[in-house]
Amino acid sequence: MKRVKVKFISVFAEKMGKERTYELSDEATVEDLVDIISRELEEVKTRGVVYVNYRFPQEKQVLRDGDEVLVMPLYAGG
């Protein structure tokens, strides 16, 4: 098992709190974590941006123990 710290920003933080720690299986990917979060915060899949250790993750990236994940909403500007 590994622990990953997730920080939520803006309206996501209003719904989920500013920070949570998730315990995941050793082979868990960013996509797996997003699936877990979306059970409580459905819009994370359609309106969310995820960074791992302040970088955009690779497709199917496996998370490591101690990774810091940032979850924030997309914003449309004009």
TORPA-4810 file (N, C-alpha, C, O; in nm, 3 decimals):
<nodes>
NODE_1_0.084_-0.119_0.000_0.000_0.000_0.000_0.088_0.125_0.000_0.199_0.125_0.053_M
NODE_2_0.035_0.228_-0.061_0.106_0.356_-0.062_0.009_0.467_-0.024_-0.112_0.454_-0.039_K
NODE_3_0.066_0.576_0.025_-0.013_0.693_0.063_0.017_0.807_-0.034_0.132_0.835_-0.066_R
NODE_4_-0.091_0.871_-0.079_-0.079_0.983_-0.172_-0.157_1.099_-0.113_-0.273_1.083_-0.073_V
NODE_5_-0.094_1.216_-0.107_-0.161_1.336_-0.056_-0.228_1.407_-0.173_-0.164_1.433_-0.275_K
NODE_6_-0.357_1.439_-0.158_-0.431_1.508_-0.263_-0.475_1.643_-0.209_-0.538_1.652_-0.104_V
NODE_7_-0.441_1.749_-0.283_-0.482_1.884_-0.248_-0.589_1.928_-0.348_-0.571_1.917_-0.470_K
NODE_8_-0.699_1.979_-0.295_-0.809_2.026_-0.379_-0.807_2.178_-0.381_-0.781_2.242_-0.279_F
NODE_9_-0.836_2.237_-0.498_-0.831_2.381_-0.518_-0.970_2.434_-0.553_-1.049_2.365_-0.618_I
NODE_10_-0.998_2.556_-0.511_-1.117_2.633_-0.549_-1.246_2.561_-0.510_-1.260_2.516_-0.396_S
NODE_11_-1.340_2.550_-0.602_-1.470_2.491_-0.570_-1.457_2.344_-0.531_-1.541_2.292_-0.457_V
NODE_12_-1.354_2.277_-0.579_-1.332_2.138_-0.538_-1.296_2.132_-0.390_-1.338_2.039_-0.320_F
NODE_13_-1.220_2.230_-0.341_-1.184_2.235_-0.199_-1.307_2.263_-0.113_-1.316_2.215_-0.001_A
NODE_14_-1.400_2.340_-0.166_-1.523_2.368_-0.093_-1.604_2.240_-0.071_-1.671_2.225_0.031_E
NODE_15_-1.596_2.149_-0.166_-1.673_2.024_-0.157_-1.598_1.911_-0.086_-1.660_1.829_-0.018_K
NODE_16_-1.465_1.908_-0.102_-1.386_1.794_-0.052_-1.295_1.827_0.065_-1.237_1.738_0.127_M
NODE_17_-1.281_1.956_0.096_-1.181_1.998_0.193_-1.052_2.028_0.118_-1.037_1.990_0.002_G
NODE_18_-0.960_2.095_0.183_-0.837_2.137_0.116_-0.741_2.023_0.087_-0.667_2.027_-0.011_K
NODE_19_-0.742_1.920_0.173_-0.642_1.814_0.158_-0.694_1.683_0.214_-0.762_1.680_0.317_E
NODE_20_-0.661_1.575_0.145_-0.692_1.440_0.192_-0.576_1.349_0.159_-0.499_1.375_0.067_R
NODE_21_-0.564_1.241_0.235_-0.464_1.139_0.206_-0.538_1.011_0.168_-0.631_0.969_0.237_T
NODE_22_-0.496_0.952_0.059_-0.557_0.829_0.011_-0.456_0.716_0.020_-0.339_0.733_-0.015_Y
NODE_23_-0.501_0.601_0.066_-0.419_0.480_0.065_-0.459_0.398_-0.057_-0.576_0.365_-0.075_E
NODE_24_-0.361_0.367_-0.140_-0.386_0.300_-0.267_-0.301_0.175_-0.280_-0.201_0.160_-0.210_L
NODE_25_-0.342_0.087_-0.367_-0.262_-0.032_-0.394_-0.133_0.009_-0.465_-0.127_0.118_-0.523_S
NODE_26_-0.032_-0.075_-0.460_0.099_-0.042_-0.516_0.094_-0.015_-0.665_0.176_0.062_-0.716_D
NODE_27_0.000_-0.076_-0.738_-0.007_-0.058_-0.883_-0.106_0.050_-0.926_-0.131_0.065_-1.045_E
NODE_28_-0.162_0.126_-0.833_-0.263_0.228_-0.863_-0.206_0.340_-0.950_-0.094_0.386_-0.930_A
NODE_29_-0.286_0.381_-1.049_-0.248_0.487_-1.141_-0.323_0.616_-1.109_-0.412_0.618_-1.023_T
NODE_30_-0.286_0.722_-1.177_-0.356_0.849_-1.164_-0.503_0.829_-1.200_-0.592_0.881_-1.133_V
NODE_31_-0.528_0.754_-1.305_-0.665_0.726_-1.349_-0.744_0.654_-1.238_-0.862_0.684_-1.218_E
NODE_32_-0.682_0.561_-1.168_-0.749_0.492_-1.057_-0.786_0.591_-0.946_-0.896_0.584_-0.890_D
NODE_33_-0.695_0.682_-0.916_-0.722_0.782_-0.812_-0.837_0.873_-0.854_-0.923_0.904_-0.772_L
NODE_34_-0.839_0.916_-0.979_-0.948_1.001_-1.028_-1.081_0.927_-1.017_-1.183_0.987_-0.982_V
NODE_35_-1.082_0.797_-1.047_-1.204_0.717_-1.031_-1.252_0.717_-0.887_-1.372_0.728_-0.861_D
NODE_36_-1.160_0.704_-0.793_-1.196_0.703_-0.650_-1.251_0.839_-0.609_-1.354_0.846_-0.541_I
NODE_37_-1.184_0.946_-0.649_-1.229_1.081_-0.614_-1.365_1.110_-0.676_-1.450_1.174_-0.613_I
NODE_38_-1.388_1.064_-0.798_-1.513_1.094_-0.868_-1.635_1.030_-0.803_-1.748_1.068_-0.835_S
NODE_39_-1.615_0.935_-0.715_-1.729_0.878_-0.641_-1.794_0.983_-0.551_-1.914_0.978_-0.524_R
NODE_40_-1.714_1.079_-0.505_-1.764_1.188_-0.421_-1.775_1.319_-0.498_-1.860_1.403_-0.467_E
NODE_41_-1.691_1.337_-0.596_-1.683_1.461_-0.671_-1.689_1.426_-0.821_-1.587_1.423_-0.889_L
NODE_42_-1.810_1.401_-0.868_-1.832_1.350_-1.003_-1.768_1.438_-1.112_-1.715_1.386_-1.210_E
NODE_43_-1.775_1.569_-1.094_-1.728_1.660_-1.198_-1.576_1.662_-1.216_-1.527_1.726_-1.308_E
NODE_44_-1.502_1.594_-1.131_-1.357_1.590_-1.147_-1.318_1.524_-1.279_-1.215_1.559_-1.336_V
NODE_45_-1.398_1.432_-1.329_-1.367_1.364_-1.455_-1.390_1.454_-1.576_-1.317_1.445_-1.675_K
NODE_46_-1.491_1.541_-1.569_-1.525_1.622_-1.685_-1.473_1.765_-1.676_-1.452_1.831_-1.778_T
NODE_47_-1.451_1.814_-1.555_-1.410_1.954_-1.537_-1.287_1.970_-1.449_-1.265_2.078_-1.393_R
NODE_48_-1.209_1.866_-1.438_-1.094_1.873_-1.349_-0.961_1.861_-1.422_-0.952_1.801_-1.529_G
NODE_49_-0.860_1.918_-1.361_-0.722_1.906_-1.408_-0.642_1.845_-1.292_-0.657_1.887_-1.177_V
NODE_50_-0.559_1.748_-1.324_-0.482_1.678_-1.221_-0.333_1.693_-1.251_-0.289_1.674_-1.365_V
NODE_51_-0.258_1.728_-1.149_-0.112_1.735_-1.158_-0.053_1.642_-1.051_-0.110_1.628_-0.943_Y
NODE_52_0.059_1.580_-1.083_0.130_1.495_-0.989_0.267_1.558_-0.966_0.346_1.574_-1.059_V
NODE_53_0.293_1.594_-0.841_0.420_1.660_-0.806_0.443_1.782_-0.895_0.554_1.807_-0.942_N
NODE_54_0.335_1.859_-0.915_0.336_1.984_-0.991_0.370_1.968_-1.138_0.419_2.061_-1.202_Y
NODE_55_0.345_1.850_-1.192_0.365_1.824_-1.335_0.243_1.751_-1.389_0.176_1.676_-1.317_R
NODE_56_0.215_1.773_-1.517_0.105_1.702_-1.580_0.145_1.555_-1.594_0.252_1.527_-1.649_F
NODE_57_0.064_1.462_-1.546_0.104_1.321_-1.546_0.102_1.258_-1.684_0.028_1.301_-1.773_P
NODE_58_0.183_1.155_-1.701_0.182_1.074_-1.822_0.057_0.985_-1.822_0.002_0.956_-1.716_Q
NODE_59_0.015_0.944_-1.939_-0.100_0.854_-1.948_-0.067_0.723_-1.876_0.041_0.666_-1.895_E
NODE_60_-0.157_0.677_-1.794_-0.142_0.552_-1.717_-0.027_0.558_-1.616_0.027_0.454_-1.579_K
NODE_61_0.010_0.678_-1.572_0.120_0.693_-1.476_0.086_0.626_-1.344_-0.021_0.650_-1.287_Q
NODE_62_0.177_0.543_-1.296_0.161_0.478_-1.166_0.206_0.576_-1.058_0.313_0.636_-1.068_V
NODE_63_0.123_0.591_-0.957_0.157_0.680_-0.846_0.257_0.611_-0.753_0.260_0.489_-0.742_L
NODE_64_0.338_0.694_-0.687_0.436_0.641_-0.592_0.402_0.688_-0.452_0.334_0.789_-0.434_R
NODE_65_0.447_0.614_-0.354_0.426_0.651_-0.215_0.483_0.791_-0.192_0.597_0.819_-0.227_D
NODE_66_0.401_0.878_-0.134_0.446_1.013_-0.103_0.419_1.115_-0.213_0.447_1.233_-0.194_G
NODE_67_0.366_1.072_-0.328_0.334_1.167_-0.433_0.233_1.269_-0.382_0.151_1.240_-0.295_D
NODE_68_0.240_1.390_-0.438_0.144_1.494_-0.406_0.065_1.524_-0.533_0.121_1.557_-0.637_E
NODE_69_-0.066_1.511_-0.521_-0.155_1.529_-0.635_-0.237_1.655_-0.613_-0.292_1.676_-0.504_V
NODE_70_-0.246_1.738_-0.715_-0.323_1.861_-0.711_-0.443_1.842_-0.803_-0.428_1.805_-0.920_L
NODE_71_-0.564_1.868_-0.751_-0.686_1.854_-0.830_-0.757_1.989_-0.831_-0.795_2.041_-0.726_V
NODE_72_-0.773_2.045_-0.952_-0.835_2.176_-0.963_-0.932_2.181_-1.080_-0.918_2.104_-1.175_M
NODE_73_-1.029_2.270_-1.074_-1.126_2.278_-1.184_-1.067_2.353_-1.304_-0.979_2.438_-1.290_P
NODE_74_-1.119_2.318_-1.421_-1.085_2.394_-1.542_-1.157_2.529_-1.534_-1.267_2.538_-1.478_L
NODE_75_-1.098_2.628_-1.589_-1.162_2.759_-1.596_-1.164_2.804_-1.741_-1.065_2.791_-1.813_Y
NODE_76_-1.277_2.857_-1.782_-1.288_2.914_-1.914_-1.272_3.064_-1.900_-1.339_3.127_-1.818_A
NODE_77_-1.187_3.120_-1.978_-1.164_3.263_-1.969_-1.207_3.333_-2.095_-1.237_3.270_-2.197_G
NODE_78_-1.209_3.463_-2.089_-1.251_3.535_-2.207_-1.190_3.672_-2.209_-1.213_3.749_-2.302_G
</nodes>
